[in-house]
Amino acid sequence: MPFSIHAARIPFSVAAFAMLVVLMMPDATLAAVNTSATRDYNAGIEELVRESFKDIPVMIEIARCESEFIQFHKNGRALHGGTGTMIGLFQISEILHRKTAEKFDWEIDTPEGNMAYARYLYEKNGTAPWLASKHCWNTPVSAARYKAATQAWKEQQALAATAAISTADVLDTLTLADIHTQLTAILEKIVTLQSKQTVAIKTI
């Protein structure tokens, strides 16, 4: 009796077919698939937010509450929250704000643009644009976090200012005689170097 696939009725599941397709893929294609699947598009973004808003720590808490420091979906596209029109780290309304952001060349689909526009909103309206999540970022724990961060930032600024003042004080203590002495020493050094170069040229 001749062989008939209909008679044999070999079971062939979807899973088996998928496995066959994978086995037939070139190594390069498999590598590309694996890289895409494992890439973390949000790597380093939390640190970027914390660094960018050291001077406004409440915005760090707002980003944590609004998006958990996520700018991108796993597929690399910008995070769309709410009804699908709230974008990125600070969940900025695409309908209300995209055109204004573009006037400043800020792309709210990127971490940098999203943060820049969030700072712009804060400077204009304070935390009002994020009142819907106030129950999250205005808790005693959150308040303690950003108050501590504010104090740390102020201390850092004070140290920087002190260093700048110290440098200015040193310059202020220099007398005209000190400056004359330093300049004379520099000129003598230049003359000595020029003499050595002249001797070297004559020797050649």
N, C-alpha and C positions, 0 to 999 in steps of 0.2 A: 504494500500500500504506500503510495507516495506521501511524503511529508506535507502536512498542511498546518500553517500557523493558526488557522481557525480551529482545527481539530486539537492542536496542542494546547491552545488558550494559555500561553505562558503569562503568568502574573507579572505586571510591570508597573509598580507604584510610582507616584509622583516623586517621592523621596529618592527612589532609585534613579529616576531620570535626572533629577537635580545633581545627584552624585556623579553620574556619567558626564554631565555638562562640565562640572568642576574639574574632573580628571582630564578632560579634553582641552581645558584652558591652557594657553601658554604661560610659562612661569612669570613673565613680565606682567601679564594681565592679572594674575593672582596677586602679585606684589602690590599692584595699584589698588586692587580691591581691599586688601588687608590694610594698606596705609590709610585709605579713605575711611575705613571703618574704625580705626583706632586713633585717628588724629584728634587731639583736644584743641578745638578752636578757641576755647576760653582760657587756655593756659596763660598765667601771668596777669590776667585782667584784674583780679582782686587786688593784687599788689599795685597795679597801675592806678586804680581808683584811690587806694589808701594814700599813695604818694601825691596824687593830683589834688586831693582835698584835705591835705594836712591842716590847712588854714580854716577849713569849714567841716569839722568832723561829723556834724549832723548829716552831711550829704553822704558820708560813708555808710551810716546807718540806713539812710533812705535807699541807697543802692542795694544794700543787703536785703531790705524788706521788699523792694519792688521786684528784684530779679534774682536775688541770691548771687549777685556779681556775674550774671550770665548775659553776654551780649549776643551769642550765636546759638542756634540749634545745632544738634549733632551733625547735620548735613552741611553746616557752614553758612547757612542763611541767617540773616538777622532775626533775633527773637521777636516774635509777634505775640503780645499778650492781650488780655482783656477780650474784646470782640475781634481781635486780629489787627487792630490799628494802633496798638501801643507798642512802641519800638524800644528794644534794647535795655541797657543797664538801668536807666531811669524811667523806663516805660513812658516815653514821650509820645504824645498823640500825633500820629502822622497827619491826620486831617487838619488839626489846629496849627501845627508848628513846622511842618516840613518846608513850606515855602519860605517862611521867615528864616529858618536855619540855612537854607540854600543861599539866601542873600548875603550871609556871612561866610559862604563857602564851607559850611559845616554839614557833613553828611551823617545824619543821625543813625544810619545803618552801621557805622563804624564806632568802635569804642571811643576814639578821640573826639569825633564829632558829637556823639551822644553826651559825653562829659562836658564838652565846651558849651553845648546848648543848655545843659542842665545848670551849669554855673551862671549862664546868662539869665535863665529864669529865676534862679535864686537871688541874684543881684537886683532883679526887678521886683520880685514878689515874695522873697523869703521862701519859707517852706510851704506856702499856700498851694502850689501846684500838686503837692503830694499829700494833701489832707486826708485823702481816702485811705491811706496806709498809716495814718498817724497812730493808730492803735498799736502798730508794730514798732515804729521807730521812736515813739515818744514814751516808751515804758521807762520805769525807774532804772532798769538795767542798762538800756540803751543810752539814757541820759547820762548815767555815770560813765559809760564808755566814752562818749564824745566830749564830756567835760574833762575827763582825764587826758584825752588826746589834745584838747584845746590847751590845757595847761602845759603839756609837753611841748607843743608847738611854740607857745609863748616863751618858754624857757630857752628853746633853741634859738629863737629870734633874738632874745636878750643876750645870749652868748655871742652870737654873730655881731651884734651891735657893740658889745664890749670889746671884741677883737678889733673892730674897725676903729673904735675910739683910741685903743691902745696904740695902734699904728699912727694915728693922727697925733697923739701926744708925743711920740718919739720924734716925729718930724718937727713938731712945734718947739722941741727943746734944742734943735740944732741952731747954733749961732752962725752969723756971717763968717766968722773965723773958721768954724768947723767946715762949712761948705767950701771955703777957699782952700783949706788944707786938703780936703778930699779931691777937689778938682785939680789941684797942683800935682797930687800923687798920680792921678789918672793921666795927666798930660806928660809927666815924666815917664810913665810906663809906655806911652805911645811913642815918645821920642826914642826910648831905648830899643823898642821893637823895630822901628824904622831904621835905626843905625845897624842893627843886626842884619836886616834884610839887605841893606846897601853893601855891607861887607861880604855877604854871601854871594851877591851878584858879581862883585869884583873878583871874587875867588874863582868863579866859574870860567 
